[in-house]
Amino acid sequence: MHPVLWEFQWKMGERVIHPRFYSYGFLLAVAILLGVWWMQRLVEMRNGDRERAVRAVYVIIGLALMGSRILFIITNWEMFAPRFPASALSLQIDGVVAYGGFLGGLLGAVIATRWQKIPFWNYADACCPPLALGLALVRVGCFLAGCDFGAPTQGPMGISFPPSSPAAETHLQRGLIAAGQASLPVHPTQLYESAAGFVLAAVLWMIYRKSRVPGRTMLAFWGLYGLWRFAIEFVRDDPQRGELLGLSTSQIIALLTAPAAAAAWVWLGKHPREAWGWPQPAASKGKGKNSSG
């Protein structure tokens, strides 16, 4: 656990400035920058309009960040209710939910592609491999911050987090450890999810390269991530995940999205909505240029 990457201390007269750079925020920024860069390369592979794609991604990122926060507020309403809406913006209550970010990003993609007049399915496909890579990087940030930890385990993968970490505080509240002790060994679910993100990014990249059915890369992301997220939730133990009928919020969403993605995958194969490729600029029309990539 290493929540703060760098910290400095500057003295300006009698005032001391103590800036900190947090691991999670740093890796989130890296994930966004690297993801935007890779998305541009994937768009260009299909002869897409890079400038319109970049303009659209700003909308997606904004709504993804909003969605991740909104779903966290919904699933932890008792924390926010006494001082809402000020508590929703408070930095003292931090927390986001990955699925909320994905759903917000999906809404952002619908809005942005209509705004920029670019094909939704093709653009969504280009966004999903970078999204999986971003997930892998951000989960490393979760591990360094100590959040999203797993259930206690005696297996060889068990990791103890230091006193005052989220895992240690949770175990203290449950009476499993004494004050000042490190947490019990727990599953490093953050690293499990990071590894899954890297694998998923590679799989989606292969699908993007080989498939000529628009939408299949995006549907593969929703289906495969849904299966993985449903499974990993059984060994996660952080308390702020919401629960209904014995399942976490993310498991319920996965139960809805993964089967829907599988059905849509089959349907798209039989009823493709459009050919691969992007609309070409006006100057390119009529020159016989193949835009299928």
C-alpha positions in Angstrom: 0.0 0.0 0.0 1.4 3.3 -1.1 -1.4 5.9 -1.5 0.9 8.9 -1.9 3.4 8.7 -4.7 5.2 12.0 -4.1 4.9 14.8 -1.6 6.8 18.1 -1.2 7.0 20.9 1.3 7.5 24.5 0.2 7.8 27.4 2.6 6.5 30.7 1.4 7.2 33.2 4.2 5.3 31.9 7.2 3.1 29.7 5.0 3.9 26.0 4.4 2.6 24.4 1.2 2.5 20.6 1.3 1.3 19.3 -2.1 0.7 15.6 -2.5 0.4 13.4 -5.6 -1.8 10.4 -5.0 -1.2 7.0 -6.6 -4.8 6.5 -7.7 -5.2 10.0 -9.2 -1.8 9.6 -11.0 -2.7 6.3 -12.5 -6.1 7.5 -13.5 -4.5 10.4 -15.4 -2.1 8.0 -17.1 -4.9 5.7 -18.0 -6.9 8.6 -19.6 -3.9 9.9 -21.6 -2.8 6.5 -22.8 -6.3 5.5 -23.5 -7.0 8.6 -25.7 -3.8 8.0 -27.6 -4.6 4.4 -28.3 -8.2 5.2 -29.2 -6.9 7.6 -31.8 -4.6 4.9 -33.3 -7.5 2.5 -33.5 -9.8 5.1 -35.1 -7.1 5.7 -37.7 -6.8 2.0 -38.4 -10.4 2.2 -39.8 -9.8 5.4 -41.7 -11.8 7.3 -39.1 -11.8 11.0 -38.4 -9.3 11.5 -35.6 -10.3 15.1 -34.7 -13.9 14.3 -34.3 -13.1 11.2 -32.3 -11.0 13.2 -29.9 -13.7 15.8 -29.4 -16.2 13.0 -28.7 -14.0 11.4 -26.1 -14.0 14.5 -23.9 -17.8 14.0 -23.5 -17.3 10.3 -22.7 -14.7 10.9 -20.1 -16.7 13.6 -18.4 -19.9 11.5 -18.2 -17.9 8.4 -17.2 -16.4 10.2 -14.2 -19.9 11.5 -13.3 -21.4 8.1 -13.6 -18.8 6.4 -11.4 -19.5 8.9 -8.7 -23.3 8.9 -9.0 -23.4 5.1 -8.7 -21.2 5.2 -5.6 -23.6 7.8 -4.1 -26.6 5.6 -4.9 -25.1 2.5 -3.4 -23.9 4.3 -0.3 -26.8 6.7 0.2 -26.7 6.5 4.0 -23.2 8.2 3.9 -24.4 11.1 1.8 -28.0 11.7 2.9 -27.4 13.8 6.0 -25.6 16.6 4.0 -26.7 16.0 0.5 -26.1 17.5 -2.0 -22.9 19.1 -0.5 -21.7 15.7 0.6 -21.7 14.5 -3.0 -19.0 17.0 -3.8 -17.0 16.6 -0.6 -13.5 15.3 -0.9 -13.8 13.8 2.6 -16.1 11.1 1.2 -14.2 9.7 -1.7 -15.2 6.7 -3.8 -16.3 5.7 -7.3 -17.8 2.6 -8.9 -16.3 1.2 -12.1 -19.7 0.0 -13.5 -21.1 3.5 -13.0 -18.2 4.8 -15.1 -18.9 2.3 -17.9 -22.6 3.1 -18.0 -21.9 6.9 -17.9 -19.3 6.4 -20.6 -21.8 4.5 -22.7 -24.3 7.3 -22.4 -21.5 9.7 -23.3 -20.7 7.7 -26.4 -24.3 7.8 -27.6 -24.4 11.6 -27.1 -21.0 12.3 -28.5 -21.3 10.3 -31.6 -24.6 11.9 -32.5 -23.0 15.3 -31.8 -20.0 14.7 -33.9 -21.9 12.7 -36.6 -19.7 9.6 -36.4 -20.8 5.9 -36.4 -21.6 4.8 -32.8 -20.8 1.1 -33.2 -17.4 1.7 -34.8 -16.4 4.4 -32.4 -17.5 2.4 -29.3 -15.4 -0.5 -30.7 -12.3 1.7 -30.9 -12.8 2.9 -27.3 -13.1 -0.5 -25.6 -9.5 -1.9 -25.8 -8.2 1.3 -24.3 -10.9 1.2 -21.7 -9.8 -2.3 -20.6 -6.2 -1.1 -20.5 -7.3 1.9 -18.4 -9.1 -0.5 -16.0 -5.9 -2.5 -15.6 -3.9 0.6 -14.7 -6.5 2.1 -12.4 -6.8 -1.1 -10.4 -3.1 -0.8 -9.6 -3.9 2.6 -8.2 -6.6 0.9 -6.1 -4.1 -1.5 -4.7 -1.7 1.3 -3.8 -4.5 3.2 -2.2 -5.7 0.0 -0.3 -9.3 0.3 -1.5 -11.4 -2.5 -3.1 -9.7 -5.2 -1.1 -10.6 -8.8 -0.9 -11.9 -11.2 1.7 -9.5 -12.8 4.3 -7.6 -15.8 3.0 -5.0 -18.2 4.2 -3.8 -18.9 0.7 -0.4 -18.0 -0.8 -1.9 -14.9 -2.5 -2.9 -13.3 0.8 -1.6 -9.8 1.5 -1.9 -7.8 4.8 -2.5 -4.1 4.6 -1.0 -1.8 7.2 -2.8 -0.3 10.2 -5.3 2.5 9.3 -5.7 1.1 5.8 -9.3 0.5 4.6 -8.9 -3.3 5.1 -7.4 -2.9 8.6 -10.2 -0.4 9.6 -12.8 -2.8 8.4 -11.3 -5.7 10.2 -11.0 -3.6 13.4 -14.7 -2.7 13.2 -15.6 -6.4 12.8 -13.5 -7.3 15.9 -11.1 -9.4 13.8 -8.0 -7.5 14.9 -6.9 -5.1 17.7 -6.2 -1.4 17.3 -2.9 -0.7 15.6 -2.6 -4.1 14.0 -2.3 -4.8 10.2 -5.2 -6.3 8.5 -5.7 -10.1 8.1 -4.2 -11.5 4.9 -6.7 -10.8 2.2 -7.2 -11.5 -1.5 -5.4 -8.8 -3.6 -8.6 -8.4 -5.7 -7.2 -5.2 -7.1 -4.3 -7.1 -8.7 -6.7 -9.8 -9.9 -8.7 -7.2 -11.7 -5.7 -5.5 -13.0 -4.4 -8.7 -14.6 -7.9 -9.4 -16.0 -7.9 -5.9 -17.5 -4.6 -6.5 -19.3 -5.9 -9.8 -20.7 -9.2 -8.2 -21.7 -7.4 -5.4 -23.5 -5.4 -8.0 -25.5 -8.5 -10.0 -26.4 -10.4 -6.9 -27.4 -7.5 -5.8 -29.5 -7.6 -9.1 -31.4 -11.3 -8.9 -31.9 -11.0 -5.3 -33.2 -8.4 -6.3 -35.7 -10.2 -9.4 -37.0 -13.9 -8.7 -36.7 -15.7 -7.0 -39.5 -19.0 -6.8 -37.6 -19.4 -3.3 -36.0 -20.2 -3.5 -32.3 -18.7 -6.8 -31.6 -15.6 -5.4 -29.8 -17.9 -3.4 -27.5 -20.2 -6.3 -26.8 -17.3 -8.5 -26.1 -16.1 -6.0 -23.5 -19.5 -5.9 -21.8 -19.9 -9.7 -21.9 -16.5 -10.7 -20.7 -16.1 -8.0 -18.1 -19.6 -8.8 -16.8 -18.6 -12.5 -16.3 -15.4 -11.6 -14.6 -16.9 -8.9 -12.4 -19.7 -11.2 -11.3 -17.1 -13.8 -10.3 -14.6 -11.5 -8.6 -17.3 -10.0 -6.4 -17.5 -13.2 -4.4 -14.0 -12.6 -3.0 -14.2 -8.9 -2.6 -14.8 -7.6 0.9 -14.9 -3.8 0.9 -18.2 -2.8 2.5 -19.2 0.1 0.2 -20.4 -1.9 -2.8 -24.2 -2.0 -2.2 -26.2 -5.2 -1.8 -29.5 -6.6 -3.0 -30.8 -10.1 -2.6 -27.4 -11.3 -1.5 -25.6 -9.9 -4.5 -23.6 -6.7 -4.9 -24.7 -3.9 -7.1 -22.0 -4.8 -9.7 -23.2 -8.4 -9.8 -26.7 -7.3 -10.4 -25.6 -5.1 -13.3 -23.4 -7.9 -14.7 -26.4 -10.2 -14.6 -28.2 -7.7 -16.9 -25.4 -6.6 -19.2 -23.5 -9.9 -19.8 -26.5 -11.9 -21.2 -27.7 -8.8 -23.2 -24.2 -8.4 -24.7 -24.2 -12.1 -25.7 -27.6 -11.9 -27.3 -26.6 -8.7 -29.2 -23.4 -10.3 -30.4 -25.4 -13.1 -32.1 -28.0 -10.7 -33.4 -25.4 -8.3 -34.9 -23.7 -11.2 -36.7 -27.0 -11.9 -38.5 -28.1 -8.3 -38.9 -25.1 -6.0 -39.3 -26.2 -2.4 -39.1 -23.5 -0.9 -41.3 -20.2 -1.8 -43.1 -16.9 -1.4 -41.3 -15.4 2.0 -41.9 -16.1 5.6 -41.2 -17.6 8.4 -43.4 -14.8 10.0 -45.5 -14.2 13.7 -45.7 -15.9 15.4 -48.6 -12.6 15.8 -50.5 -12.1 12.1 -50.5 -15.5 11.2 -52.0 -15.7 10.0 -55.6 -12.0 9.0 -55.8 -12.7 5.3 -55.3 -11.0 5.1 -51.9 -11.8 2.1 -49.9 -12.7 3.1 -46.4 -13.2 -0.4 -44.9 -9.6 -0.6 -43.6 
